[in-house]
Amino acid sequence: MATSIGSRIRTAREEAGFTAEQLAPQVGVTMGTLLRWERDENEISVKRLRKIAELTGKSFTYFVSEAAA
């Protein structure tokens, strides 16, 4: 089973040492929006996903490769 984009966002955030409260403003969203992405309740834009990749030190491909179940 493939890992969702949301769970990869959360894993990347945690591995980079960010709390949701710390990362959200750096991405330009509220903490609630970030948490909804992590729970796969809302879709994330490519622009925001690229920003998360940059901030967490992950490649964009990490988030999207085989992420669709």
Backbone as a ProteinNet text record, in pm:
[ID]
protein_1_A
[PRIMARY]
MATSIGSRIRTAREEAGFTAEQLAPQVGVTMGTLLRWERDENEISVKRLRKIAELTGKSFTYFVSEAAA
[TERTIARY]
84.4	0	88.1	52.3	131	108.4	209.7	201.7	141.2	51.6	-14.7	79	44.7	121.3	114.7	-2.5	-18.1	73.9	82.5	170.1	317.2	349.5	487.5	518.9	419	439.6	468.7	388.8	408.7	544.8	580.3	709.2	824.3	818.3	924.1	933.5	819.1	817	880.7	841.6	895.7	1044.6	1086.7	1228.6	1314.3	1255.3	1327.8	1324.2	1250.8	1246.5	1148.4	1050.6	950.1	823.9	760.1	622.4	533.8	407.3	314.6	305.3	308.4	300.4	420.1	536.1	656.5	659	619.2	630.3	522.9	402.1	289.7	317.8	362.7	384.6	496.6	592.8	700.7	651.7	543.7	483	378.2	334.9	236.4	93	72.1	-62.3	-81.8	-204.9	-231.8	-192.2	-177.8	-146.2	-259.6	-383.8	-497.8	-491	-451.9	-438.6	-330.9	-217.5	-109.1	-154.7	-223.5	-270.2	-374.5	-458.3	-555	-483.5	-374.3	-294.3	-237.8	-185.2	-124.1	-225.4	-350.1	-456.6	-524.9	-473.5	-530	-675.1	-709.3	-844.6	-856.7	-745.9	-742.3	-626.7	-640.2	-531.4	-435.1	-309	-204.9	-163.9	-133.2	-87.1	58.3	95.8	234.2	328.6	290.2	373.4	401.4	298.9	316.4	395.5	371	443.5	592.1	622.9	763.8	828.9	754.1	806.2	834.2	744.4	765.9	888.6	902.6	1020.4	1147.7	1148.8	1266.1	1298.1	1196.7	1217	1258.2	1212.2	1241.9	1362.3	1416.4	1533.1	1501	1375.1	1333.4	1318	1326.3	1301.3	1150.7	1109	967.1	918.1	1002.6	968.4	936.5	1002.7	974.7	825.2	761.7	622	526.1	562.3	466.5	488.9	605.1	628.1	549.4	467.6	385.9	301.4	263.4	183	35.9	-8.6	-150.2	-177.9	-276.2	-309.2	-390.7
-118.7	0	123.8	221.2	343.2	434.5	512.3	610.2	738	800.2	920.8	1041.3	1141.6	1266.1	1327.3	1323	1380.3	1317.3	1185.2	1119.7	1149.4	1168.7	1206	1348.4	1437.4	1574.2	1569.8	1494.8	1486.4	1425.6	1318.3	1254	1350.1	1418.8	1513.3	1626.3	1676.3	1784.1	1738.6	1621.8	1569.7	1539.8	1479.1	1448.1	1574.1	1683.7	1810.6	1886.9	1834.5	1896.1	2010.5	2018.6	2123.8	2073.8	2162.2	2137.3	2194.5	2156.2	2212.9	2363.7	2408.5	2551	2628.1	2565.6	2630.3	2630.5	2520.4	2507	2585.3	2585.7	2647.6	2791.3	2881.4	3018.8	3030.7	2940	2943	2901.2	2823.1	2780.5	2882.2	2967.4	3070.7	3028.7	2935.2	2887.3	2880.9	2854.1	2836	2694.6	2676.2	2543.8	2446.4	2493.5	2408.3	2356.8	2443.6	2401.9	2295.4	2317.1	2218.7	2084.1	2086.6	1962	1892.7	1969.7	1908.3	1840.9	1900.7	1835.8	1704.3	1708.3	1587.6	1475.9	1510.4	1410.1	1378.5	1435.2	1414.5	1459.1	1564.1	1619	1728.8	1791.5	1895.5	1865.3	1909	1892.7	2009.3	1981.7	2083.2	2123.7	2250.5	2297.4	2255.7	2248.7	2216	2320.2	2446.2	2554.1	2532.9	2502.6	2482.5	2354.7	2251.2	2126.1	2145.3	2223	2252.8	2330.2	2420.3	2497.4	2405.4	2312.6	2217.1	2131.5	2088.5	2009.8	2089.2	2214.4	2300.6	2315.7	2342.3	2366.7	2241.6	2125.9	2001.8	1927	1976.6	1911.3	1785.2	1768.6	1653.1	1695.4	1599	1628.8	1632.8	1706.4	1711	1570.1	1494.1	1356.9	1269.4	1294.7	1218.8	1221.8	1335.9	1352.7	1293	1292.4	1254	1117.1	1059.2	929.8	820	751	640.9	678.6	805.4	850.6	819.7	802.7	773.7	626.4	600.4	460	397
0	0	0	-79.5	-91.8	28.3	58.4	165.2	108.9	183.8	134.6	139.6	60.8	62.7	202	263.1	396.6	499.4	498.5	595.8	566.6	439.5	405.3	449.8	441.8	491	640.6	713.4	858.6	892.5	826.3	852.1	823.3	710.3	673.6	775.4	818.6	918.7	1048	1094.6	1220.3	1210	1099.4	1080.9	1073.6	1024.2	1015.2	1148.1	1245.4	1377.1	1391.7	1302.1	1308.5	1377.4	1452.6	1494.4	1384.4	1384	1286.1	1305.1	1428.7	1459.8	1403.9	1400	1346.7	1194.5	1134	988.7	913.5	964.6	892.7	847.9	936	888.8	786	790.9	693.2	554.5	552.9	426.9	382.3	475.7	443.7	465.8	559	589.1	740.2	781.2	923.5	965.4	1095.6	1146.7	1112.3	1118.5	1084.4	941.9	849.7	709.5	695.7	758.7	752.8	808.2	920.8	981	894.4	824.8	732.3	615.2	567.2	462.2	514	637.1	694.4	712.6	736.1	751.9	619	509.8	375.6	366.5	440.4	435.5	329.6	297.3	194	99.6	-25.4	-121.4	-109.7	-128.6	-121.7	-263.3	-280.3	-411.4	-433.5	-558.4	-592.7	-533	-538.7	-484.5	-335.6	-258.7	-113.9	-85.5	-164.2	-143.9	-174	-277	-307	-191.9	-128.2	-15.5	103.2	129.7	237.9	208.2	84.3	46	72.3	32	52.6	201.6	282.2	425.3	502.3	456.7	528.6	472.8	361.7	303.3	225.2	190.2	110.1	-35.3	-124.4	-265.6	-288.6	-388.7	-425	-458.7	-522.8	-562.5	-441.4	-328.3	-205.5	-173.2	-194.3	-158.5	-260.1	-385.9	-489.9	-552.1	-539	-604.3	-533.9	-610.7	-562.8	-442.3	-432	-318.1	-334.9	-457.8	-480.6	-457	-376.8	-343.5	-454.4
[MASK]
+++++++++++++++++++++++++++++++++++++++++++++++++++++++++++++++++++++

